[in-house]
């Protein structure tokens, strides 16, 4: 499908804004690396060669230690197994990821107390936290959790805003009047307090996945109001255009008018909101995690790392890592948002020029 000339101009304008363009490329690269984090940050081995057989533990089922000649039946400690194979020198070997620590792995070594500062000797490049977990590993998995949560939050929020905003703008009349009053009331409800109250009411025995879905649902139902208001205004404006009247005279029904004509011409409003909604999702989730009302423990999260770091001020590497990661990602998202906003600025590119 070919893009129309106006869209091509906007994309060219976005690519010309180097700061936003390269920020988007970097964010996309970070997301891809986070999605395959098990291949480079993981306590499980990538490949194990033992007694002529090859094992791939990374994405498979748990392999007990006695499979490789250990004396226990719980999951294999691949770091210790690698050291053992190296000492035996019998042709068996283990290939570990670049960072051989999972987000829940604790480095319990005799005579070592935690938190420990960054150390290359034990491959803790950003140190450990109070329970001996690798900070870099939790940073990577925390980024994956927060960015996937924020993207889901953004898409669901936009979907609700589009449905409600377009209906208000297109139908008008009583629907628009009642909708405006609902949006005004809903927008003044304190968002974070409601989320905190809602999460605190969730029973403790609820699993991790349901708790995350409940948190996502609560955040979405209180975040759509501003976007819906802008979509209503954009729909009202487009509905009054001559091309909509012509389509209606040609026999187009309401759904075709909304989805084929009105909504594509309001897409610039949606796109300019996307990066800032992602940033809002990241900050909201981090704040909730910091207050222990976000992702359930011990799920890796930057907010939880900030909380742990502030409780242990001597371990400044924990706070610096989490704060540095949060600021860096928010800066990249903000740069993308500024570039998108400038690229879609109607004063620069307009159909009436």
N, C-alpha and C positions, 0 to 999 in steps of 0.2 A: 504494500500500500504506500503510495507516494504521499509525501507531506505537502501541505499547501504552502505557498510562498511566505505567508506571514509566520508560520511555524518555523520554516527554515531560517528566516531572518532572526527569530528569537534564539534558536539553537546556535546560530553563528555568533550572535551577540554574547551568549553564555560562554561559548568556547573562547571568545576574545578576552573575557575577564579571567585572567590566568589564576588568580588566587582562588576563586570559587571553583574553577574547572579542575585544578589539580587537587583541591581539597576533596572534591567528589571522587576523583580517581583513587586518592589515598584511602578514603573511607571505604570504598568498594573493595580495595585490596585487603584492608584490615578485616572486613566482614568475611571475605573468602577464607582468609587465614584462620579466623575464629571458628568458622564452620567446620574446618578440618583440623581443629586444634589437637585432636587425639593423635594426629600423625607427627606432631612436633612438641607437644607439651602433654605428657602422659606418663603415669607410673607403670603402664603395661608396655611390654616389649612390642616392637614392630614385627620382628621375626625371631623365632627360636629354632635353632638347629640342634637336635638331640638324638643321638643313637640312630642316625640316618634318616630321621623323620623331621619334617619342617612344620612348624606351628606359626599361626598368625593370630596372636591373642588380642590385637587392638580392638577390633569390632566384633569379636566372637564371644562365646560364652566363657564363663570363669573356668580357668584350668587349675586344678588343685596342685599343690606342691609335689605330692608324691608321684605325679606324672613324670617329673624330671628328677626323681630320685631323692627328693627331700623327705623329711620325716613328719610332715604335717599334711592335712587334707583340705585346708582352706586355700584361698587364692594365692598363687605363687608370688613371692617377692622377687621380681625380676632383676632388681638392682643387686640383691645378694646372690641371685643365681648367676648373673654375669660375672661377679667376682669369683664365685666358686669354679665356674667353667675355665676362667683364665688361670686359676691356680692349678687345676687338674691337667690342663693342656692335653685333652684327649680328642680334640677335633670338634667338640661341642662349642657353640657360641650363641651369643644373644646380641641382637641389634636394638638398642634403646633409642627413644626419641632424643632430640636436641636437649630438651629439658625433661629429665627422667622423673618427674614428680607430677602426680595428679592433684587436683584441687583439694582432695580430702586426705591425701597421704601425709602422715606425720613422721618426721625424721627423728626417731628415738634412737640416740646413740649413747653409750655409757659415758657418764661424766659430762654431758653437754646439756645445758639448760637453755630454754627458749624464752623470748625471741632471740634469734641470732642475726647479726648484721650480714650484709651481702658477702658471699664467699664463692669464689670460683672453684675451690678445692672440692666442695660437696655439691657443686652446680646449683647453689642457691643464689642466683644472680641478683635478686632483689631482697635477699634475706628470708627469714622465717617469721611467723607470727607467734603468739603466746603458746600455741599448741603444737608448734613445730611444722606447720603447714607452709609450703613454699609460696611466697608472696607473688612471684611472677606467674605461677600457675593459676592462682586465684584471680590475678589481674586479667589474664587472658579469658578464662571462663566467665569471670564477672562481666567483661565486655560483651561476650557473646550473649549472656543472659539479658543484659540491659538493652542492647541494641535490638535483639529479636523482640523483646517485650515492647520496646518503644515503637518499632515498626508495626507490630500487631495493633498496638494502641492507636497509632496514627491512621492505619487503614480502616479500622472499625469506627473511629471517631468521624472520619471523613464520610464513611458510608451513611452513618446516622444523620450527619449534618446535611448531606446531599438529599436524602429522602425527605427529611422534615423541611429543609429550606426551600427545595423546589416545589413541594406541595403547597407551602404557604404562599410562595410567590405566584405560582400558576393558578391555583384555585381562587385566591383572594377572598374577599367577602368575610363571612363569619369565620371561616377556617383560618384566614390570615389574622383576624382580630384576636381570636382566642389563642392562636399560636404565639402571637406577640406577647400576650400577657403571661403565658406559660414560660416562654423564654426569659422574660424579665425576672420572674420569680425564681426560676431554676438557676439563673446565672448568679443570683445573690446568695445562694446556699454555700456556706464555707466548705470548699472542696476537700481539703486535707483532713479536716475534722470528721467529715462524714466517712471518708475512707478509713481513718483510724478506728472510728466506732464500728464500722461494718466488719473490718478484719478482726477486731477484738471479740466479736460475737461468733466468729467461726469456731466450731469445736476443735479442740486440740488433736483429736484422733483423725481429722480429715487429712488425706494424703497431700503430697506436695503439688501434684498437678492440679487437683481441684482447688487448692488454695490460690494457686497462681491464676487460674481462670476466674475465680471469684474476685480477686484483686483487679484483674484486667476489666471485668464487667463493671465493677463499681467505678473505676476511673473513667471508663468510656461514657457511662450515662451522665457524668457530671462535666464532661469536657466538650460537648458538641455545640453548646449554645452560641458561642461567638461565630463559629464557622457557619452555622445555620442562618444566623442573622445576615451575614454577608451574601450567602447563597440566595436568600430570599430577595435581597436588593438586586442582585445580578439577574435573577430570574424575572423580576418585575420589569427591569429595563429591557431585557431581550424579548419579553413577551409583547412589548409594544412596538417592536421593529416590523418593518414592512414584510420582510421575508417570512416571518411567522404567520402574518395574515395571509400571505400568498399560499403558504403550505396548508393552512386551514381551509382556504377556498378550494384547494386541489384535492381535498378529502382526507388529509392527514388527521388521525385520531390523537387524543391526548398523549398516549404513550410515545407515539412516533414524534410528536412535537417536542416532548420533553427530552427524550433520549437521542433523537437524531438531529434536532435543530437547536434547542435552547441549551441543554447541558454542554455540548461541545464548545459553545461560544462563551460559557462561563468557566471553562477549564483553567483559564489563567488565574482566576481567583483561588481555585483549589491548589494549583501548583505552587503559588507563592506562599501558601499556608503550610505546605508539607514539611520543609526543613525545620521551621520553627515549632511545629507540633512534635516532631521527633525530639528536638531539644527539650521541649516542655516535658515530654514523657521520661527522658533520661533524668532530668533534675527532680521530677516528682518521685520517681521510683527510688532514686538515691536517697532523697530525704526520708522517705518512708522506711527504707532499709536501715538508715542511720538511727531512726527512732524505734526500730524493731517491729514495724507494722507493715513491712513489705514482703519480700520473698522469704519463705520459711527457712530457718537455720537448719543445717549448715550450708545451704545453697550459696555458692560464691557470688558476692555482690560487692560493689565499691562502697556502698553506704555502710555495710557491716564492717569493711576494712577500716573506714574512717573512724567508726565507733571504737573498734579495737585499738587503733593507733592512738586515739586521743586518751583512752584509758591507760595507755602505756607510753607516756611521753618520752621515755628513754629510747624507745624503738622508733625513732623519727622516720626511718626508712619505710615504715608501713603507711604513715600518713602522707609522706611525700609521694609515694608510688600511687596511692589511690587518688590523691588530689591532683597530681600531675596528669594521670590518665583522664580524669574527669574534665579538667580544664582543656586539655588537648582536643578531646573529642567534641566538646561543646564549641570550641573555637572553629574546628573544621566544619561542623554543621552550620554554624553562624555564617562562615564565609560562603558556604554553598547557598544559604538562604538569601544573603545579600546579592549574590550574583544572579540568582533566579529572579529576585524582585526587580533588579535593574534590567534584566533581559526581557521581562514581561511588562515593563513600564509602558503604559499606554501613551505617555507623552513622547516616547521615542518611536514606537511602532504602532500605527493605528490604521484601520481599514479605510479611514476617511482621508488619508494623506495621498 
